[in-house]
């Protein structure tokens, strides 16, 4: 029995899911700690790793990640508030957003929160604020777009020629302009890029980091001393959604970076990362009950309570974000080909549009009403999706820790049933 089999059996044994709560998310905190430990083991001591809060913005998850040694990368005022609530201190936070308001910028600089500038108009605002707060300890850098090209998923590629993120390094005379900007501003001590995401190869990501390091070296040489002391190389390590195998690993990425950009590992710079999905995805699952089944056009259809309201990317972009599902009997036994016919199956969610499907035409042991479906690799960009708040019943999230028969499951996010909501009205 796998650990995930143990988790779902425990959840069903203690009757977490019933008629009032029909879908739950579970984060394996032991596995989460192991992932963070593996990340730190893959890189030398001059690397400091922050977690991209957007990937899982649950306070209890962030609190644990901080305890495990991670900082926080935030991209909105809401994410900043959540990170502070989870206990992150100002020096542990980096603020990234292409749409920072005056208030966002003032909050960061006044409170010594580091940030990355996205464009020249934002730089003009920072110039004024640095006159107002000349003693700010914020580590400020410019986000560059190395324009090295995109990966397999265009909507999440951040280093294309026309990406909305960062200062386009290859356009016009931008590289020299950026050198001039740093020469005139001694408080610019960092440089940032984020060239990776799902569907990007490690080599493509390393090319973007190499462009960042080359620019930092050139800026420092032009100034005559090392003004840039920090390099923020972003995150975006792809996740394998096709099996439980962790590939690529942090160690594999570190090996590629060491070969392509050895300066990162020399200790000359403090290096920051912003991994998100790669930290949490494989440490989370969703479990939902099968409410009804039917056949339509020869296709077996299993209707569940987890669909687009939780797995938005999969529902709207199924080819880019396919996910695995496994069926279980109501007693927690996995439904396998040994006990059920294998049939072409659509696993559907509860939303009222035709594309609300977890998987389509997948060969699965035939699901029945009151079975359960486990959706794998959903610890990132699923539990904290905003659609969740607009669906009833809502999805509760639980934390699991321990081994074998000593598994402990506790709620870290409450879910109201429809009856509960009506009583509050």
N, C-alpha and C positions, 0 to 999 in steps of 0.2 A: 504494500500500500504506500503510495507516494505521500509526501507531506500535504499536498493539496487535497488528496483523498481523505487524509486524516482531518483536515480542517473542515471540509464540507460535512463529513460524518458527525463531527462534534457540533457544528452549527445546527444540523438537523436534530441531533439527539437532544439538545437543550431547547429546541423548538423556537429558534429565533425567527424563522419565517413562518407566518401563518396567514389567515385571511386578512389580517390588518396590515401586515408588513410583508410584501410579496417580492421584494428585491433588496439585496443588501450588497454593500461593498466590503471587502475585507483586506486590510493591509497586514502583511506578515512583518512585524517589527524586528524579529530576529534576523530574517533574511535582509531586511533593510539595513540593519547594522553591518551585516557581512558585506553588503554592497559598498557601503561607505568605507569600511576597512580596506576592501580590495582597491578602491579608488586611490586612497592615500598610499597604499603599498606600491602602486604602479608608478608613482611619480616621486621625485626627490623633494627635500624639505623646503625648497624655495617656491613650491607650488602651494597655493591656498585655494580650496575648492568651495565655491558657493553653489547653492541650489536654486534653480530657476523656479520661483514660487508659483508662477502660472501653471506649472506642471501638476501641482497638487497643493492647493492653498488651504488645506485643513490645518487648523492651529495645532492639534495634537500631533500630526505628522511632522510639522515644522519644528515643534518643540523637541521631538525625538531627534530630528536631523541636527539641530543645534547641539544637543547633548552628545551626538556622535562625532562632532567636530566640524560641521559645515557652517558656512556663512549663508547669506541670502541675497539673491539677485532679484530685484523687483522691477516691474515695468508699469506701475500705476499707483496712484495714491491709495487705493484699496489694498493692493498687495503690500505696500509699505506699512499700512496700519496693521494688517494681519501679521507681518513679520515682527513688528514691535510687540504685538500682543503675545506672540510665541516666545518672546524673550530675547530676540536678537538685539545686540547693542549697535550703536551708530557705526562703529568701526568694522562691524561684521557685515554691513549692508552695502550693496552697490545698486544705484538707480539707473536703469536703462529704459528709455521710452523715446519714440520719435515725436511725441506730442506733449512735452512737459510744459505746464503753464508757469506763469510768473510765481504763483504760490508754490508749485512743486519745487522749482529751483531755489526759491528762498528757504523753504523748509530744509532742503538738503544742505545748503551752504551754511545756514544759521546753526544747524545741528550737527555739523561735521560728518555728514553722510556723503560718501563718494558717489560720483556720477560720471557718465559718459555723454559728451556733447554730440548731437546728431547732425547739426547743420550750422551754417554761418549766422543765421538769424538768432538761433539759440545762443551762439557764442556772444553776440552783441548784448544779450540780456545778462549773461554771465559776467561780462566785462563790468557792467554797472553794479552788479551785486558784489563783485569782489572789491570794488571801491567802498561799498557799504560795510562789508565784513572782511577786512583785510587780514584778520587773524584766523580765518576759517581753516580748519584742519581737513577739509574735504579733499580727497585725492581726485583730481579732475583730469579727464582725458578726452580725446576726440575719437569718435567711432568712425573708422574708415570702411568703405566698401571696396575691397580689392578687385572687384569686377572680374573674378576668375571663372564665372559660369555657374550654372545651376546643376542640381542633382536630378534624380528621377521624378521628383514631385515638385512641379514648378511653383505651386502655391506656398510651399514652405521653404523654398530656396532663398537665401538672404544675400548672396554675393553675385547676382546676375548684373548685367550691364545697366539695367533700369530698376534695380531694387529700391524700395522706398527707404531702406535703412542706410544711414551713414553718409559720409562724405566721399563722393565718387573719385577714387584715386587716379584713374586713368583719363578722366575727362580734362580737356583743355590743359591749363597749366596748374592744375589743382595740387599736384605733389609739391611744387615749389611754393605755392601759396601756403600750404600747410606748414612747410618748413619756416616760412616767414612768421606765421602765426605763433609758433612755438618760440621762436627767437625773441619775440616781443612780449612774451607772457611767461615769466619764470614759474608761475603757479601751475602751469600745465605740466604735470609730472607723470602722466599715464598715456597709454595709447591702446585702443580697443578695436577688435574685429570679431565678427561671428560669421564664419564662412561655412559652418556645417549644419545639417539637419537630417531628418529622416530621408533616406534615398541618396545621400551624399557619400561618396567613397572617402576613405581615410586619406588617400593621396590628394584628393581635391581639397579637403579640409586643411591638410598640411601646406598646400600651396598658398592658401589664404593667410595662414600663420606666418609663413616665410616672408610674404609681402609685408606683413606688419613689422617683423623684426628688422628687415632691411630698411624700412622707413625710420624706425626708431634709431637705428645705428646712424643713419644719415643725418637725422635731426640733431642727435647728440654731438656728432662730429662737427656739424656746422656751428653749434653753440660753443664748443670747446671744452665742455665737461658733461657729465651724465645728468642731464636735467630729467630725462625720462627714466624713472626708476621702476615703474610697474608696467607690465604688459598683460592685458586682459584678453585671453584668446577665445572667450566664449565657450559654448558647449556644442550641443547638436549631435552627439554621438548616436548613430542609428541603433535601433533595437530590432532584434530578430523576432518577428511575430509568428513565424511558421513552426516553431518548436520551442521546447524549454531550454535549448542550448543558448548560452550567452555568447553571442558573436555579433559584431566585434567586441572584444573585451577592452577594458581600460588599459591593460598591459599591451595589447596589440596596438592601440592608438599611441601609447607612449613610445613604443618601438619605432613606429612610422615617424613620429615627430622628432625623435632623437636622431634619426638618420637624415631627415630633411632640414631640420632647424636645430643643430646642436647647441646653439647659443642659449636656447631655453633652459638647458640642463647645466649650464656653466655656473649658475649662481649669480650672474651679473645682474639679473633682473628678478624682482618679485613677480611671479606668474599667478594670475587668477584664472579660474575656469568657472563656467556657468552651466554645468550639466543639469538637466531636468528629467526628461523622459528616461534616460539611461539609468537614473538612480532609482526611480520608483515603478516603472512600468511592470517589470516582471515580479515585483513584490506585492502586487495587488490582483485580486480577482473579483468578479461580480457573480453572485448566485441569484437566480430568479426562478420562480415556479412556473411550470407550464399550466396555463389555465384551460386552454382548449386545444384540440387538434382536429384537422379536417383534411380532405383531399380536394384539390382543385387542378383540373387539367393534367391529372396524373401525378401531381406534386404533393407530397406530404407537407402540411403546414402546421407548425407548432407555434401557438400564440403565447407569448410570455409578457412579463411586466417590465422588461428592460429593453429599450430600443433607442430611438433618436434622442430622447430626453436625457440619456446618460452617455450613449455612444454616438455622439453627433457626427464626428468625423467619419466613422464607419458607415453610418446611414447615408450621408450625403456624398461621400467619396469612397465607395466600397472597394474600388480597384486599388486605390492608393493606401487604404487603411484596413486590409482584411484582418480579421481576428479569428482565433480558434475557439470552438465550443466543445464541451463534453457533457453528455447526458448522464443523469443519475436517477436511480429509483428513489422513492420517497423514504427508504430506510438508509440512504447514503451509499448504496452499492452502485458502482459505475455500471451504466447500461452499455454492454459490449455486444459484439457480433455473436458471441457465444450464447447469449440469451435472447437476442432480438434480431429480426430481419434488418438488414441494412438497406435503406431506401433513400432516394433523392429527397432532400428536405430543405425547406425554407424555415429558419427560425425568425419569428417576427416579434416586433415590439408592440406597445399598446397605443401608439400615436395614430391619428386618423389621416395618414397619407400612405400611398402604396409603397413608397421607398423606405418605410420604417422596418428595415430588415437587418438582423445581425449577421446572417449568412444566407446565401442563395444557392440552391441546387447542390447542397453539400451532401455527400454520402455519409449518413449517420445511422446508427442503430435506432430503430423506430421509437420516437418519443411518444409518451402517452400523457393524458391529463394527470396532474399532481406529481409528475416527474419534476426534476430540477435540472437546470442548465447552468454549467459553470462557464463563464466567459473569461478567458485567460488574458494575462498581460495588460490589465486595465488599471494599474495603479497610477498611471499618469494621464492627464487630460480627460478623465472620465468622471471620477468621484466629485471633482469640484466644478463641473460644467454648469453654467448658469441655467440651462434648460431644466435642470433637476428641480429647481425651486418653483417651477411653474407646472409641475406634474403632480398628480395625486393618484395613489399614495406616493409619498416621497421616499427616497432611498436613504436608508440608514447606513452608516459606515462603522465597522467594528475593527478593533485591533486584536491580533492574535500573537501570542508568544508561548514559549515552552516547547516541550518535545513529547511525542507519542501520546500516552494517556494523560499527560499533565498539561495539555494545551489549555491556555486561558484565553477566553474571548470576552472582550469588554467593549461596550458601545462608546465611540468617540464622536458620534454625531447622531442626534436623535431625529427620528422621522415621525411626523404626524400622520395619523390615518385620516380619512375623509370625515369620520365621525368626530374626531378631535377638533378638526378645523371648523366644522359646523358649530360645535359647542362654543367656540371662541367668538363667533360672529354675533 
